Each structure stands twice: as C-alpha cells, then as structure tokens.
Amino acid sequence: MKVIYRITLDILECSRQNIYDLIKRGKLRPIKEMAKDRLFLRSEVEARKNTI
C-alpha cells in the first residue's frame, strides 16, 4: 500500500524537515516524486517508525 507525504508525517509523528532529512540520508525512500507530493510504501514507513 502506498501513502502520501502528509500521511507519512502522521505515521512517523515528525516534521516535514525531519522527513526531508530522512530522504536526504537515504533512511526513507519515496517510490514516486510529484511536483508537490511524494509517495512512500506504507510498510517502509511503519518499519522506520519501529526503529525510532
């Protein structure tokens, strides 16, 4: 299942800046980047939450 950027923020309970930093460091990878949004795999987002 895919989730959009805003849902990812809610799942991880963090800021946009933190999500951007995770992407930049390669800890979280979007599966698709659009002009104003990104898509992530829900399983990857939830796995990241469990490691925090």
The 8 nearest C-alpha neighbors of each residue, nearest first, counted from 0:
[[1, 41, 40, 2, 42, 39, 43, 38],
 [0, 2, 40, 41, 39, 38, 3, 42],
 [3, 1, 39, 38, 41, 6, 40, 7],
 [2, 4, 38, 6, 5, 37, 39, 7],
 [3, 5, 7, 37, 6, 36, 38, 8],
 [6, 4, 8, 7, 3, 9, 2, 36],
 [7, 5, 9, 8, 4, 3, 2, 10],
 [6, 8, 4, 10, 5, 9, 11, 3],
 [9, 7, 5, 6, 11, 12, 10, 13],
 [8, 10, 12, 6, 7, 11, 5, 13],
 [11, 9, 7, 12, 8, 6, 45, 48],
 [10, 12, 8, 13, 48, 9, 7, 44],
 [13, 11, 9, 10, 8, 14, 7, 48],
 [12, 14, 11, 8, 17, 15, 9, 18],
 [13, 15, 17, 16, 8, 18, 12, 11],
 [14, 16, 18, 17, 19, 13, 8, 20],
 [15, 17, 19, 14, 18, 20, 13, 21],
 [16, 18, 20, 14, 19, 15, 21, 13],
 [19, 17, 21, 15, 20, 16, 22, 14],
 [18, 20, 16, 22, 17, 21, 23, 15],
 [21, 19, 23, 17, 22, 18, 24, 16],
 [22, 20, 26, 18, 24, 27, 23, 19],
 [23, 21, 27, 25, 19, 20, 24, 28],
 [22, 24, 20, 21, 25, 19, 26, 27],
 [25, 23, 21, 22, 26, 20, 27, 19],
 [26, 24, 22, 23, 27, 21, 28, 20],
 [27, 25, 21, 24, 22, 28, 23, 47],
 [28, 26, 22, 21, 25, 29, 44, 43],
 [29, 27, 22, 30, 25, 26, 39, 21],
 [28, 30, 39, 38, 31, 37, 32, 27],
 [29, 31, 39, 38, 28, 40, 32, 37],
 [32, 30, 38, 29, 37, 33, 39, 36],
 [33, 31, 37, 36, 38, 29, 34, 30],
 [32, 34, 36, 35, 37, 31, 38, 29],
 [33, 35, 36, 32, 37, 31, 38, 4],
 [36, 34, 33, 37, 32, 4, 3, 38],
 [35, 37, 33, 34, 4, 32, 3, 38],
 [38, 36, 32, 4, 31, 3, 33, 29],
 [37, 39, 3, 31, 29, 2, 30, 1],
 [40, 38, 29, 2, 30, 1, 41, 3],
 [39, 41, 1, 43, 42, 0, 2, 44],
 [40, 42, 44, 43, 1, 0, 2, 45],
 [41, 43, 45, 40, 44, 46, 0, 1],
 [44, 42, 46, 40, 41, 45, 47, 39],
 [45, 43, 41, 47, 46, 42, 48, 40],
 [46, 44, 48, 42, 47, 43, 41, 49],
 [47, 45, 43, 49, 48, 44, 42, 50],
 [46, 48, 44, 50, 45, 49, 43, 51],
 [47, 49, 45, 51, 46, 50, 11, 44],
 [48, 50, 46, 47, 51, 45, 44, 11],
 [51, 49, 47, 48, 46, 45, 44, 11],
 [50, 48, 49, 47, 11, 46, 45, 12]]
